[in-house]
Amino acid sequence: MEPPGQWPGQSAVESVFREERGRLLASLVRRFGDLDLAEEVTSEAVEAALVHWPAEGVPARPGAWLLTTARRKAVDRLRRDQAYAARLAILQAEADRADPAPPADAGGDLPDERLQLFFTCAHPALAAEDRTALTLRCLAGLTTPEVARALLVPTATMAQRIVRAKKKIREARIPFRVPGADELPGRLPGVLQVIYSVFTEGYAASSGPQLQRLDLAEEAIRMARILHRLLPAEREVAGLLALMLLIHARRDARTGPNGELVLLDDQDRGRWDRPMIEEGRGLVVCALTGGPPGPYGVQAAIAALHDEAADLATTDWPQIVALYDVLLALTPSPVVELNRAVAVAMRDGPEAGLALLDELVDEPRLRGHHPYPAARGDLLHRLGRLPEAASAYREALDLAGTEPERAHLRNKLTQIEPPDPADKTST
């Protein structure tokens, strides 16, 4: 017997909703020119499916069924509100002049217009935090409370952000279209950055009890796969997808049985996802072939070198340092310099790496970035400069956001400064 509220095949149907929602929403925005209306009738169409499909069966083309139902509900709503309909008609006419609508699909299948929605959600006129929120809401299909949890802000604050972003799209008449060939190079990096920001929060959570938030990382990969299908010739899209796959392949080995942090040199590489690594390596070739490399392609090549090595000692550190040199030329950043310094330490020894880190000591963009003092602590520890190492670890401990990271740093401090058995407060 099915649990209350369940019916045979519901899990499969929920996956249909998840896959089709973004396409459905994009098609409706393209047709009616209003994101709020599209979201409302999309939700109503899904609710209608949950009423009809258990009794009548899942239709042969569920996406087309949802689109037809949502369109009818949108037309009904516009008939009831003529003023709203008139305003949307003006907006749609302007959009059509800028980017004429494609002909309707005669077969009744759901058109895939998510690419337009990607660029609308990541438009440079929107604030960076609003772009990420709107992308998660519209393309990932997360509810507003889920987006709020993902981005670690109160639900009310997130609701305001999403409303603000939609209002900006409406009032600024941001077009729902793919940028032209002359605009694409300037606009695509913003879309990729939004997806990578989601992945980064999933790969290394900024706070909380867990090191990783696998749901977010996997959602970012899913969105990148969609983007890669829609823009197969864009090498940086392939590079971003490769980078995320090559990093995510290590997910099972990055934490221990109790959720504790496991560093790269201590990970059981037998637990790495080899099919995912092979897929990522293939995409790296695409990303680096046919022209100058882009930042995501270079980062993916670095990740591939880590994944190909049998252990830390046999990692090709000279090649990794060379790739960081390329990355620094493409996108100068103190974080890239930090990572390069760590690679130099592996190639040339801790003194060489520490000298590079010390050059970054006054870099304001590294203040509050706990990997910087943690890296200094590790190199000072290796050099036997224990009081300085302890000081660096304490600084990192004050900045670390997740409990596994803090526990790891506390363990490092204990190795240097074992607790006094007579001190009852240390237990």
Buried (B, 14 or more C-beta within 10 A) or exposed (E): EEEEEEEEBBEEBEEBBEBBBBBBBBBBBBBBBBBBBBBBBBBBBBEBBBEBBBEEEBBEBBBBBBBBBBBBBBEEBBEEEEEEBEBBEEBBEEBEEEBEEEEEEEEEEBBBBBBBBBBBBBBEEBEEBBBBBBBBBBBBBBEBEBBBBBBEBEBEEBBBBBEBBBEBBBEEEBBBBBBEEEEBEEBBBBBBBBBBBBBBBBBBBEEEEEBBBEBBBBBBBBBBBBBBEBBEEBBBBBBBBBBBBBBBBBBBBBBEEEBBBBEBEEBEBEBBBEEBBEBBBEBBBBBBEEEEBBBBBBBBBBBBBBBEBEEBEEBBBEBBBBBBBBBBEBBEBBBBBBBBBBBBBBBBEBEBBBBBBEEBEEBEEBEEBBBBBBBBBBBBBBBEBEEBBBBBBBBBBEBBBBBBBBBBBBEBBEEBBEEEEEEEEEE
